[in-house]
Amino acid sequence: MAIGNINDIQGIKLESDLVKNALMKVLVSPTDGWDGYVMRVVELEKDGYTPKHSHDWPHINYVIEGEGEILFDDKYIKVNAGAYAFVPNNTVHQYRNTSDKVFKFICIVPEIGHKI
C-alpha cells in the first residue's frame, strides 16, 4: 500500500531542448507495489510544455488544475481541471500551459514509458 501527499514529494525538473518549465512527481510506481505502471503528476509553469512525441504504449491523463492544450496528431484541444484523455499508442501528442497559472495533470503510463 502507498499513501502520501503530493506536497511531500520532491519534483524532478525535466530538462531538454524539447521541454520548457516542466516538473514531474512520481506518486505510485513498481517501487510501491504497482507492477508494470507508474502514476505521476506533471506540472507545467507559465509558457511550459512537454515534448511533441509519440511512442509504442498508450497512457491516460487527468487534469488536476489549470488550463492548457493537448495536441493529438495535428490538432490542439483546450482542456482544464476535470478533463481527461486517453492517448493511444503511436499518437503524436504534447501538453502546453496556456495560462499564467500552473497546469497540472496526472499521467499514468506503463513502466516502460516512465523515463526521466
C-alpha positions in Angstrom: 0.0 0.0 0.0 1.2 3.5 -0.7 -0.4 6.6 0.9 1.1 10.0 0.7 0.7 13.6 -0.2 1.8 15.2 -3.4 3.1 18.2 -1.4 5.6 16.0 0.3 7.2 14.7 -2.9 10.3 16.2 -4.4 9.7 17.0 -8.0 12.2 16.3 -10.8 12.7 19.2 -13.2 12.5 18.0 -16.8 15.3 19.5 -18.9 15.7 19.2 -22.6 15.6 21.4 -25.7 12.1 19.9 -26.2 10.7 20.7 -22.8 10.1 24.0 -21.0 9.1 24.9 -17.4 8.1 21.3 -16.5 8.3 19.3 -13.3 7.4 15.7 -12.6 6.4 14.0 -9.4 6.2 10.2 -9.2 3.2 9.2 -6.9 2.9 5.4 -7.4 5.3 3.0 -9.2 6.5 -0.6 -9.1 8.6 0.5 -6.1 5.3 0.9 -4.2 3.9 -2.4 -5.5 2.1 -1.3 -8.6 3.8 -3.7 -11.0 4.1 -2.5 -14.6 2.7 1.0 -14.2 3.7 4.5 -13.0 1.4 7.3 -11.8 3.0 10.7 -11.9 2.0 14.3 -11.9 3.4 16.8 -14.4 3.3 20.5 -13.6 3.8 23.0 -16.3 4.5 26.6 -15.3 3.6 29.6 -17.4 4.7 29.0 -21.1 5.6 25.4 -20.2 5.3 22.4 -22.5 6.2 18.8 -22.8 8.0 17.3 -25.9 5.9 16.8 -29.0 6.3 13.0 -29.4 4.8 9.6 -29.9 5.6 6.1 -28.5 4.6 2.5 -28.6 2.4 2.5 -25.5 -0.8 4.2 -24.6 -1.3 6.4 -21.5 -4.0 8.2 -19.5 -4.1 11.8 -18.3 -6.4 13.7 -15.9 -6.1 17.5 -15.5 -6.0 18.4 -11.8 -5.7 22.2 -12.1 -5.1 25.0 -14.6 -5.7 25.4 -18.3 -3.8 24.1 -21.2 -3.9 22.3 -24.5 -3.3 18.7 -25.5 -2.0 18.0 -29.0 -3.5 14.9 -30.7 -1.8 14.2 -34.0 -2.2 17.7 -35.6 -4.9 19.4 -33.5 -4.6 21.2 -30.2 -7.6 20.7 -27.9 -8.3 23.1 -25.0 -8.6 21.4 -21.5 -9.0 22.5 -17.9 -9.4 20.9 -14.5 -11.6 17.8 -14.7 -10.6 16.9 -18.3 -9.2 13.5 -19.1 -7.6 12.0 -22.1 -6.6 8.5 -23.3 -3.7 8.7 -25.7 -3.4 5.6 -27.9 0.0 4.2 -28.8 1.8 5.8 -31.7 -0.2 9.1 -31.5 1.7 12.3 -31.7 0.9 14.4 -28.6 2.1 17.3 -26.5 0.9 19.3 -23.4 1.1 23.1 -23.2 0.2 25.5 -20.5 -2.0 28.4 -21.9 -2.4 30.4 -18.7 -0.4 32.3 -16.1 -1.1 29.7 -13.5 0.2 26.1 -13.1 -1.2 23.5 -15.5 -1.1 20.2 -13.5 -2.1 16.8 -14.7 -1.9 13.1 -13.7 -0.1 10.9 -16.3 -0.4 7.1 -15.9 2.0 5.1 -18.1 3.3 1.5 -18.4 6.6 1.2 -16.6 8.4 1.1 -20.0 7.1 4.6 -20.6 8.4 6.2 -17.5 11.6 8.0 -18.4 13.2 10.9 -16.7 
